[in-house]
Amino acid sequence: MGPRQCARWMVLLLCTLLLAFPSHGHRPAEAFVGAYGINYGRIANNIPSPDKVVALLRSSKIRNVKIYDADHGVLDAFRGTGLNLVVAVNNGLLKDFAANESAAEDWLDGNVKPYLPETRIVGITVGNEVLGGDPSLAEPLVGAIKNVYGGLKKLRLEDKIELFSPHSEAVFATSYPPSACVFKEDVMVYMKPLLDFFQRIGSPFYVNAYPFLAYISDPENIDINYALFQPNPGILDPNTSLHYDNMFDAQVDAAYAALQAAGYKDMEVRVAETGWASSGDQNEVGASVENARTYNFNLRKRLFLRKGTPLKPKTPVKAYIFALFNENSKPGPASEKHYGLFNADGRISYDIGYSGLLPSSASSSLLPMKKMRAGGWIVHCSAAVILSIFFF
């Protein structure tokens, strides 16, 4: 067979394959590129405008962004940026969406469809920390998610936009040791149909994992170095003989254990929120600039290595950091206002490798030519130089 005949046969074979396996349209990049993302909360009256936030994100090379609503100003600012954006159906809409499929469809028509594909909406969260939280929303949650998915199918977007619902640690009956973690019985009534549905459509399980909250709840019995990825003896899970040298990995594997116990051994766990407060109330032991810097520096380094956990070593952990800014209008304890990697004016809160919109004027938040122990490393140069190694 000559070269021309061979080429004709290759073309014929390609056409046959295309007919046998028809295209279902263009699929965008994965909903989560790499392993690092950030939560862009906006409960504040002094943070930069969305267009300046886009500039900050791009200069910081943060590609995965999650917001807690579907604000049109943000959606407009993200047009043409190439940044991956996850939008949210907030808890206040769940009952209406569960009762009326048309309400979910109208929301998609107004907040998603008009912005695609210029704004890369790659995911939708439906509700936040519902199970284990507000009992009145537990039943509507599943119905709302199904109706949002039905709306995505009508728009032929079900294969292009990931659907999920983040959970707090309150859904677990126990989390220590990690292998003993199971879902609470009263939660499982609603969790099972939710997991059944997510398994069918291929959605991951998202958990909000905060070593900070675990530490401040029991500072006398939890080694802060274990919570901060610093050198420590760690723990040995007696049921699996797996060793954990940091609480973050243990919390992720606890979620995996709960899923396995419930019969969902192949579902991926991702982290929807994690972070450390740089300030707090007097009783919030451990909330400090130094601890926040250490946690976020070491966490970022750990995520950029794209490695798994002791239980799932071949599945790289993916996490959204909380949060982009300190939010001065957030209710609750003082720590809620101080999770930001950046201050309200766009300056860095502390140096973990970002430069911010403006030069920092606070020398205490920088580490030039200063030793910093980070998870067993001794760093003799700035955090920015070291972390540049791990950029995407």
N, C-alpha and C positions, 0 to 999 in steps of 0.2 A: 504494500500500500504506500503510495507516494505522499509527500507532505500535504498537497492540496486535498487529497482524499481523506487523509487523517483529520485535517482541519474541519472538513465538512461533517465527518462523523462526530467530532467533538461538539460542533454546533447543534447537530441533530439530537445528541444525547442531552445537552443542556436544555434544549426546548422541551424534550420529553419529561425531564425532571421538573421543570417549571410547571408543566401541565399536571403532573402527578401530585406536586406539592404546591398548591397555589399560595401566593403571598397574602399575608393578612395585614399589609400596610407596614409603614416604617416604624420600627421600634426605637425609641430614643435610648440614650445611655442608661445604665442601671440607675435606679432611684438613689443609690448611695455610691458615689465614686470614691475609691480609696477607702479610708477608714476613719476620717476625721470630719466632723461637721459641727455646726454651732446653732444654738437657739437664739433667734433674734426677737427677744421680748421688747415690748414698747409701753409698759405701764410706767410711764415717766413723762414729765412735761419739759424736759430739757435736753433730750438726746438729738443727735444730728438728723437731718432730713434723709429720706430713703435714698436719694441720689448720692449723698455723701457716704451713706452706709455702703452702697455698692462700691464706691471708690476704696473704702476701707477694706472691704472683703477681698477685692481683687488684688490690692497691694499686699494683703496678708496671705494670698493664695488659699483662701478658704472657699471651697467650691460647693459644699453642701450646707444649705441653710433651711431652717425650719422656723415658721412663724405660728402664732396661736390664733389666727383668724385668716381672712382673705382680703385684707385691706387693699383697695384699688390703687392707692398711692404707692404701695410697695410693689404690687404687680406691675404697674407701669414702669417703675424705676428699674425693674429686673428685665425689661424687654431687651433682647439682643445682647445680653451680658454673657450668656453661656453658663450662668450659675444655676445649679439645681435647687429648686424651691419646693418645699413641702408646705401646703396650706392646711387650714384646720376648720372643721365644723365644731364649734364650741359646744359645751355641755348644755347651754340654754336652748339649743335647737333640736336636741335629741328627741324629745317627745313629739314635736311636730313632724320631724322627719320619719319617725317610726309609724306615725298614724297616717301620714299622707305621702305617698310616693311622689306625688306631683310637687310637693315642697322641696324634696331632695333634688328633683329634676330642675326646678326653677333656680335653685341655688347654684347648680352646676352651669346652667345657662347664663347666669349673671356673673359668676365669679371664676369660672374655669374656661369654658368654651371660647369666649371672646379674646382670651389672652394667648391661646395656643396658635402656632408653636413658638411665637417670638419670645414669650416668657416660658421658660422650661419648668412647668409645673409637673413634677415627677412623682408626687405623693400627696395623699390627703389623710390627715388624722381625723378620726371621728370620735369625739369625746376625749377627755384626758383624766386619767386616774379615777374612772367611774366605779369599777368594781372594787370593793373594799372601802369605798368612799360614800357616795350618796346612794342609799338603797332605792330611792324612788326612780333613779335613772338606770338601774341595773337591767331591768327587762327591756325598756325602750332602746338600749344601746345596740343590741343585736338587730332589732328591726330597722333602726336607723342605718346601720352599716349595710344591711342587705339592700335597702332602698337606694342608698348612694351608689352601691355597686350596680344595681339595676339601671340607674341613670347613666352611669359610665358605659354600660353595654349599649344602651340606645345611641350614645354618641360615638360608639366604637372606640372607646378609650380604655376599656378594661384591661388591655394588654400593655397600655402605655403609662398608666398611673397606678402606683402602688397604694393599697388601702390598709391602714392599720390603726390600732388604738393603744396608746401607751398606758402601762399599769404601774402603780406604786408597789412598794414592798408590802403594803397592807393586804395584798391578795394571798400572801403566803402564811401558812400556819406556823412554820418554823424555817429558819435558814441556816442553822448551825447544827452539825457540820453541813457543808454544802450538799452532800449526797442525801441528807435526810429531809431536804426541802420538799414540801407538798403544798398544794393549794388548800385554802380553808374550805371546809365542807359547805358552808353557806354561800361561798363565792362560786364553788364548782357548779352549782345549779345553772348559773349564767355563763360561766367560763367555758363549759363543755360545748354548748352550741356555737359559741363564738370561735373557739379553736377548731371545731369541725368545719366551720365556714372558711376560716383563714387557711386551713390545710387544703381545702378544695381549690381555693383561688391562688394559693402559693404565697401568702403573706407571712412575713416573719412575726415573731413575738417580740414586742418592744417593752422594755422595763426601764423605769427611772431608778438608777442605782446611785446612791449617795453614801459613800463611806463617811462623809462628814456628819450626816444625821445619825448614823449608827454610833460614831465616836462620841458625839455630844450627849447621846442618850445613856452612855455607860463609860465615861472616861477613865474610871478607876480600874476597869477590867479589860479594856481594849488598848493595846499598844498603839500609840499614835504613829509610830514608824510603820506599822503594818497598814494603817489607813493611808499613809502618805507615800507609799512605794519606797520607803527608806529601808536600809539594812535592818533586818530583824529576824528572829528565829522562825517566824511563820507558824503555820499550823499544819498538822497532819490529819487528813480525814481518815478516821479509823475504819470506815466502811470500804473505801477505795484505795487506801494507802497513797493517795495523791497529796503532794505537798503544795501549800499555798504561801507565797511570800508577800502577798498584798490582798487587801480586802476586796478591791474592785473585781479581780478575777474570781474570787470566791462568790461574790454576789451574782456574777454572770452564770457561773456553774450551778449555783443554787437554782436559778431559773431553769436551766437545762434539766436539772434533776426533777423539778416539779413537772415539767412537760413530759419527761420520760415516764414518771410515775402515773401520769394521766393518760398515757398511750400515744404521745406525740413525739416520738424519739427523733424524728428527722426534721423537726421545725427549728429554724435558725433563731437564735436570740440576738437582738441588737439593743443598744442602750439609747433611749430617747432623751434622757437627761442625766448628766452627772457634773458635779462641780464642787467648789469649796468656797465658803464665804470668807471675805477678807476683813469683815468686821461683824459684830453682833452684840446682843444684849450681854449683860454681865454674867448670866448663867449659861451662855453659849460658849463653853470652854473649847478652845481650839480655833475659834474664828479670828484669824489674824492675817495680815498681809503676807507674812513669811510662810505660813502654812498654806495659804491659797496659792502662792507662787510655787511652792514646792510640789503641791498636788498637781496643779495644772501643767507645770513643766514636765514632771515625770509621766503623767498620763499622756501628754502629747507625744513624748518620746516613745512610750509604750505602744500607742496606736500606730505611729508611723512605721514601726517595725513590722506591722501587719501580721502579727502572730496570733495564735489561738490561745485557749485556756488549758489548764491541766486536763480537764475532762474532754475538751474538743480542740486538740492541738492543731488540727488541719483546717479549722474554721476561723479565719481572722476576725477579731472583735471589731465592730463598727460602733461608733458612739457620737452623739451630738452633745457638745459641751454646753453647760448652762453657766453663764450666759454671755451674750455679746457685750451688753452694757449694764452698769449699775442702774437700777430702776427706782427712782426716788418716790414713786407713788404706790409701790406695792404694799399691800396690807400685811399684817402679821408681825413676827419678831423682826428685830433690826437686821438680822442676817439676810432676810429676803431682799433687802435693798442693796446688798453688797456682794453679789455673785459675779459681777461683770469683769471680763478681761480688759474692758475699756471703761474709762470714766465717761460721764455724760458729754463732755466736749470732744471726745474722740481720742484723748490722750490715753496711753496705756495705764492700767491700774498698777501693773508691776511687769517686770521684764521676763517673758518666757519665749521671746523670739520675734515679737511683733513690734512695729515702729509707731503705729497710730497715725491719726490724721495730723497731729501737731507734735513737735518735740516735747518730751516729758520734762517738766521743771522740777520733779520730785526726785532728788538724788537717791532717796531711800528705796525707790522702786526700781533702781537699776543695779546691775551687777558687773560693771566694767572691771576686767582684770582682777577678779576676786574669786576666791575658791568657793565653789558651791557643790555640796555633796547631793547628788541626785540619783537615788536608787542604786547606790554603790559606786557611782562614778565620781571622780574628783575633777571638776571642770576648772581650768585656769584661764578661761577666756569668757567672753560674754555669752549669755544664753542664746542670743541671736545667731552667733557664729556656729555654735554646736547644733542648734535645731535646724539650721539651713541644710544640714546633711540629710535630714529626713523629709524635706519638702517633696511634694508630688512631682 
